[in-house]
Amino acid sequence: MRIETGKRADRPRLGSAALALVLGAGLLGLGAAPLRPERTIVFFGDSLTAGYGLDDPDTQSFPARIQEKIDAESLPWRVVNAGLSGETSAGGLHRIDWVLRQKVDVFVLELGANDGLRGTPPDSTQANLQGIIDRVRARYPEARIVLAGMMMPTSMGPQFSQAFGSIYPALADKNKIILVPFLLEGVAGKMDLNQGDGVHPTPAGAAIIADGIWKWIRPILSAAG
Protein backbone atom coordinates (compact mmCIF):
# COMPACT_ATOMS: atom_id res chain seq x y z
CA MET A 1 0.00 0.00 0.00
CA ARG A 2 1.23 3.45 -0.87
CA ILE A 3 0.56 6.09 1.79
CA GLU A 4 0.26 9.62 0.46
CA THR A 5 1.72 12.38 2.61
CA GLY A 6 -0.42 15.30 3.69
CA LYS A 7 -3.62 13.21 4.05
CA ARG A 8 -3.82 12.55 7.74
CA ALA A 9 -7.30 11.06 7.59
CA ASP A 10 -6.14 8.34 5.16
CA ARG A 11 -3.22 7.10 7.27
CA PRO A 12 -3.78 3.67 8.82
CA ARG A 13 -3.51 3.44 12.58
CA LEU A 14 -1.91 0.54 14.41
CA GLY A 15 -3.61 -0.86 17.45
CA SER A 16 -1.58 -1.53 20.57
CA ALA A 17 -1.32 -5.28 19.82
CA ALA A 18 -0.20 -4.72 16.24
CA LEU A 19 2.30 -2.09 17.32
CA ALA A 20 3.78 -4.46 19.90
CA LEU A 21 4.11 -7.14 17.20
CA VAL A 22 5.94 -4.78 14.86
CA LEU A 23 8.30 -3.56 17.58
CA GLY A 24 8.93 -7.11 18.73
CA ALA A 25 9.87 -8.19 15.22
CA GLY A 26 12.25 -5.28 14.98
CA LEU A 27 13.93 -6.20 18.24
CA LEU A 28 14.29 -9.82 17.12
CA GLY A 29 15.94 -8.60 13.95
CA LEU A 30 18.39 -6.49 15.94
CA GLY A 31 19.29 -9.42 18.14
CA ALA A 32 19.73 -11.97 15.31
CA ALA A 33 23.25 -13.12 14.51
CA PRO A 34 24.61 -11.57 11.31
CA LEU A 35 25.01 -13.82 8.30
CA ARG A 36 28.45 -15.36 8.12
CA PRO A 37 30.45 -14.21 5.10
CA GLU A 38 31.00 -16.83 2.44
CA ARG A 39 34.54 -18.14 2.13
CA THR A 40 36.26 -19.85 -0.76
CA ILE A 41 38.12 -23.14 -1.04
CA VAL A 42 40.02 -23.59 -4.30
CA PHE A 43 40.98 -26.99 -5.64
CA PHE A 44 43.94 -26.46 -7.95
CA GLY A 45 44.95 -29.52 -9.91
CA ASP A 46 44.91 -31.63 -13.02
CA SER A 47 42.38 -34.01 -14.60
CA LEU A 48 41.76 -35.77 -11.28
CA THR A 49 40.44 -32.51 -9.88
CA ALA A 50 38.73 -31.43 -13.11
CA GLY A 51 36.73 -34.67 -13.25
CA TYR A 52 38.04 -35.90 -16.60
CA GLY A 53 35.84 -38.54 -18.23
CA LEU A 54 32.89 -38.09 -15.90
CA ASP A 55 29.48 -37.51 -17.44
CA ASP A 56 28.89 -34.44 -15.28
CA PRO A 57 32.04 -33.10 -13.58
CA ASP A 58 30.01 -30.27 -12.05
CA THR A 59 28.27 -32.80 -9.81
CA GLN A 60 30.48 -35.92 -9.94
CA SER A 61 34.07 -34.65 -9.50
CA PHE A 62 35.53 -34.90 -6.04
CA PRO A 63 35.47 -31.08 -5.52
CA ALA A 64 31.75 -31.17 -6.38
CA ARG A 65 31.27 -33.89 -3.78
CA ILE A 66 33.05 -31.69 -1.26
CA GLN A 67 30.57 -28.91 -2.01
CA GLU A 68 27.74 -31.34 -1.31
CA LYS A 69 29.23 -32.11 2.09
CA ILE A 70 29.64 -28.41 2.83
CA ASP A 71 26.05 -27.69 1.88
CA ALA A 72 24.78 -30.62 3.97
CA GLU A 73 26.36 -29.03 7.05
CA SER A 74 25.31 -25.48 6.07
CA LEU A 75 28.88 -24.24 6.19
CA PRO A 76 29.51 -20.84 4.55
CA TRP A 77 31.99 -22.12 1.98
CA ARG A 78 32.06 -22.06 -1.80
CA VAL A 79 34.11 -24.58 -3.79
CA VAL A 80 36.01 -23.46 -6.88
CA ASN A 81 37.20 -26.26 -9.15
CA ALA A 82 40.39 -24.97 -10.78
CA GLY A 83 41.39 -28.33 -12.21
CA LEU A 84 42.78 -28.52 -15.74
CA SER A 85 43.20 -31.80 -17.56
CA GLY A 86 46.79 -32.51 -18.57
CA GLU A 87 48.19 -29.92 -16.16
CA THR A 88 51.77 -30.33 -14.94
CA SER A 89 53.45 -28.64 -12.00
CA ALA A 90 55.19 -26.28 -14.44
CA GLY A 91 51.89 -25.44 -16.10
CA GLY A 92 50.33 -24.86 -12.71
CA LEU A 93 53.09 -22.45 -11.76
CA HIS A 94 52.39 -20.43 -14.91
CA ARG A 95 48.62 -20.50 -14.29
CA ILE A 96 48.48 -19.80 -10.58
CA ASP A 97 48.51 -16.00 -10.72
CA TRP A 98 45.36 -16.04 -12.86
CA VAL A 99 43.58 -18.28 -10.36
CA LEU A 100 44.67 -16.11 -7.43
CA ARG A 101 42.80 -13.11 -8.81
CA GLN A 102 39.89 -14.34 -6.70
CA LYS A 103 39.95 -14.47 -2.90
CA VAL A 104 41.29 -17.75 -1.49
CA ASP A 105 40.74 -18.89 2.09
CA VAL A 106 41.73 -22.54 1.68
CA PHE A 107 43.90 -23.77 -1.18
CA VAL A 108 44.08 -27.48 -2.03
CA LEU A 109 47.04 -28.26 -4.28
CA GLU A 110 46.78 -31.44 -6.36
CA LEU A 111 49.50 -31.59 -8.99
CA GLY A 112 52.45 -33.73 -9.96
CA ALA A 113 50.90 -36.91 -11.32
CA ASN A 114 51.44 -35.89 -14.93
CA ASP A 115 55.02 -34.93 -14.11
CA GLY A 116 55.67 -38.39 -12.74
CA LEU A 117 54.08 -40.21 -15.65
CA ARG A 118 56.22 -38.16 -18.04
CA GLY A 119 59.38 -38.89 -16.10
CA THR A 120 59.97 -35.29 -15.03
CA PRO A 121 62.84 -35.13 -12.51
CA PRO A 122 61.32 -35.05 -9.00
CA ASP A 123 63.50 -32.09 -8.06
CA SER A 124 61.87 -30.04 -10.81
CA THR A 125 58.38 -31.06 -9.72
CA GLN A 126 59.16 -30.17 -6.13
CA ALA A 127 60.55 -26.77 -7.12
CA ASN A 128 57.42 -25.99 -9.15
CA LEU A 129 55.08 -27.01 -6.34
CA GLN A 130 57.09 -24.90 -3.91
CA GLY A 131 56.74 -21.98 -6.31
CA ILE A 132 52.95 -22.38 -6.30
CA ILE A 133 52.87 -22.51 -2.51
CA ASP A 134 55.02 -19.38 -2.36
CA ARG A 135 52.68 -17.51 -4.72
CA VAL A 136 49.63 -18.43 -2.68
CA ARG A 137 51.27 -17.32 0.56
CA ALA A 138 52.50 -14.07 -0.95
CA ARG A 139 49.02 -13.17 -2.19
CA TYR A 140 46.97 -14.55 0.72
CA PRO A 141 49.15 -14.96 3.81
CA GLU A 142 46.22 -16.11 5.96
CA ALA A 143 45.06 -18.83 3.55
CA ARG A 144 45.34 -22.42 4.71
CA ILE A 145 47.11 -24.71 2.23
CA VAL A 146 46.44 -28.42 1.84
CA LEU A 147 48.74 -30.60 -0.28
CA ALA A 148 47.38 -33.75 -1.89
CA GLY A 149 50.06 -36.42 -2.11
CA MET A 150 50.56 -38.67 -5.11
CA MET A 151 52.50 -41.86 -5.78
CA MET A 152 53.96 -43.45 -8.89
CA PRO A 153 53.60 -47.11 -9.82
CA THR A 154 56.69 -49.27 -9.36
CA SER A 155 56.74 -49.75 -13.13
CA MET A 156 58.32 -46.29 -13.27
CA GLY A 157 61.31 -47.75 -11.46
CA PRO A 158 61.75 -48.10 -7.70
CA GLN A 159 64.30 -45.30 -7.41
CA PHE A 160 62.14 -42.84 -9.33
CA SER A 161 58.98 -43.88 -7.49
CA GLN A 162 60.64 -43.40 -4.12
CA ALA A 163 62.08 -40.01 -5.05
CA PHE A 164 58.72 -38.88 -6.41
CA GLY A 165 56.80 -40.05 -3.36
CA SER A 166 59.11 -38.14 -1.04
CA ILE A 167 58.23 -34.80 -2.69
CA TYR A 168 54.98 -34.33 -0.81
CA PRO A 169 56.02 -35.07 2.79
CA ALA A 170 59.09 -32.87 2.28
CA LEU A 171 56.98 -29.95 1.06
CA ALA A 172 54.41 -30.38 3.81
CA ASP A 173 57.12 -30.44 6.47
CA LYS A 174 59.00 -27.47 5.06
CA ASN A 175 55.93 -25.28 4.67
CA LYS A 176 53.99 -26.53 7.72
CA ILE A 177 50.92 -27.34 5.66
CA ILE A 178 48.40 -30.16 5.82
CA LEU A 179 49.28 -33.25 3.81
CA VAL A 180 46.73 -35.70 2.44
CA PRO A 181 49.17 -38.63 2.20
CA PHE A 182 47.73 -40.18 -0.98
CA LEU A 183 44.89 -38.60 -2.94
CA LEU A 184 43.84 -41.91 -4.53
CA GLU A 185 43.80 -43.94 -1.32
CA GLY A 186 41.20 -46.69 -1.62
CA VAL A 187 40.72 -46.02 -5.34
CA ALA A 188 44.02 -46.60 -7.13
CA GLY A 189 44.33 -50.03 -8.72
CA LYS A 190 40.65 -50.92 -8.30
CA MET A 191 39.05 -51.57 -11.66
CA ASP A 192 35.50 -50.95 -10.47
CA LEU A 193 36.41 -47.49 -9.16
CA ASN A 194 38.34 -46.34 -12.22
CA GLN A 195 37.42 -45.62 -15.79
CA GLY A 196 38.67 -47.73 -18.68
CA ASP A 197 42.06 -46.03 -18.68
CA GLY A 198 42.70 -47.31 -15.17
CA VAL A 199 43.80 -43.82 -14.08
CA HIS A 200 40.76 -41.57 -13.72
CA PRO A 201 38.12 -42.38 -11.12
CA THR A 202 34.50 -43.21 -11.81
CA PRO A 203 31.79 -41.26 -9.97
CA ALA A 204 32.00 -43.82 -7.17
CA GLY A 205 35.77 -43.44 -7.07
CA ALA A 206 35.50 -39.65 -6.94
CA ALA A 207 33.11 -39.95 -4.00
CA ILE A 208 35.68 -42.03 -2.11
CA ILE A 209 38.40 -39.45 -2.87
CA ALA A 210 36.10 -36.74 -1.51
CA ASP A 211 35.56 -38.74 1.67
CA GLY A 212 39.32 -39.06 2.10
CA ILE A 213 39.96 -35.34 1.65
CA TRP A 214 36.98 -34.31 3.75
CA LYS A 215 38.41 -35.75 6.94
CA TRP A 216 41.45 -33.47 6.51
CA ILE A 217 39.72 -30.27 5.53
CA ARG A 218 36.49 -30.41 7.50
CA PRO A 219 38.13 -29.25 10.77
CA ILE A 220 39.57 -26.24 8.91
CA LEU A 221 36.24 -25.28 7.37
CA SER A 222 34.32 -25.74 10.60
CA ALA A 223 36.79 -23.71 12.65
CA ALA A 224 36.93 -20.88 10.12
CA GLY A 225 33.21 -20.92 9.41
Secondary structure in CASP SS format (residue, H / E / C, confidence):
PFRMAT SS
TARGET T0000
AUTHOR 0000-0000-0000
METHOD secondary structure of the structure
MODEL  1
M C 1.00
R C 1.00
I C 1.00
E C 1.00
T C 1.00
G C 1.00
K C 1.00
R H 1.00
A H 1.00
D H 1.00
R C 1.00
P C 1.00
R C 1.00
L C 1.00
G C 1.00
S H 1.00
A H 1.00
A H 1.00
L H 1.00
A H 1.00
L H 1.00
V H 1.00
L H 1.00
G H 1.00
A H 1.00
G H 1.00
L H 1.00
L H 1.00
G H 1.00
L H 1.00
G H 1.00
A C 1.00
A C 1.00
P C 1.00
L C 1.00
R C 1.00
P C 1.00
E C 1.00
R E 1.00
T E 1.00
I E 1.00
V E 1.00
F E 1.00
F E 1.00
G E 1.00
D C 1.00
S H 1.00
L H 1.00
T H 1.00
A H 1.00
G C 1.00
Y C 1.00
G C 1.00
L C 1.00
D C 1.00
D C 1.00
P H 1.00
D H 1.00
T H 1.00
Q H 1.00
S C 1.00
F H 1.00
P H 1.00
A H 1.00
R H 1.00
I H 1.00
Q H 1.00
E H 1.00
K H 1.00
I H 1.00
D H 1.00
A H 1.00
E C 1.00
S C 1.00
L C 1.00
P C 1.00
W E 1.00
R E 1.00
V E 1.00
V E 1.00
N E 1.00
A E 1.00
G E 1.00
L C 1.00
S C 1.00
G C 1.00
E C 1.00
T C 1.00
S H 1.00
A H 1.00
G H 1.00
G H 1.00
L H 1.00
H H 1.00
R H 1.00
I H 1.00
D H 1.00
W H 1.00
V H 1.00
L C 1.00
R C 1.00
Q C 1.00
K C 1.00
V C 1.00
D C 1.00
V E 1.00
F E 1.00
V E 1.00
L E 1.00
E E 1.00
L C 1.00
G C 1.00
A H 1.00
N H 1.00
D H 1.00
G H 1.00
L H 1.00
R C 1.00
G C 1.00
T C 1.00
P C 1.00
P H 1.00
D H 1.00
S H 1.00
T H 1.00
Q H 1.00
A H 1.00
N H 1.00
L H 1.00
Q H 1.00
G H 1.00
I H 1.00
I H 1.00
D H 1.00
R H 1.00
V H 1.00
R H 1.00
A H 1.00
R H 1.00
Y C 1.00
P C 1.00
E C 1.00
A C 1.00
R E 1.00
I E 1.00
V E 1.00
L E 1.00
A E 1.00
G C 1.00
M C 1.00
M C 1.00
M C 1.00
P C 1.00
T H 1.00
S H 1.00
M H 1.00
G C 1.00
P H 1.00
Q H 1.00
F H 1.00
S H 1.00
Q H 1.00
A H 1.00
F H 1.00
G H 1.00
S C 1.00
I H 1.00
Y H 1.00
P H 1.00
A H 1.00
L H 1.00
A H 1.00
D H 1.00
K H 1.00
N H 1.00
K C 1.00
I C 1.00
I E 1.00
L E 1.00
V E 1.00
P C 1.00
F C 1.00
L C 1.00
L C 1.00
E C 1.00
G C 1.00
V C 1.00
A C 1.00
G C 1.00
K C 1.00
M H 1.00
D H 1.00
L H 1.00
N E 1.00
Q C 1.00
G C 1.00
D C 1.00
G C 1.00
V C 1.00
H C 1.00
P E 1.00
T C 1.00
P H 1.00
A H 1.00
G H 1.00
A H 1.00
A H 1.00
I H 1.00
I H 1.00
A H 1.00
D H 1.00
G H 1.00
I H 1.00
W H 1.00
K H 1.00
W H 1.00
I H 1.00
R H 1.00
P H 1.00
I H 1.00
L H 1.00
S H 1.00
A H 1.00
A H 1.00
G C 1.00
END
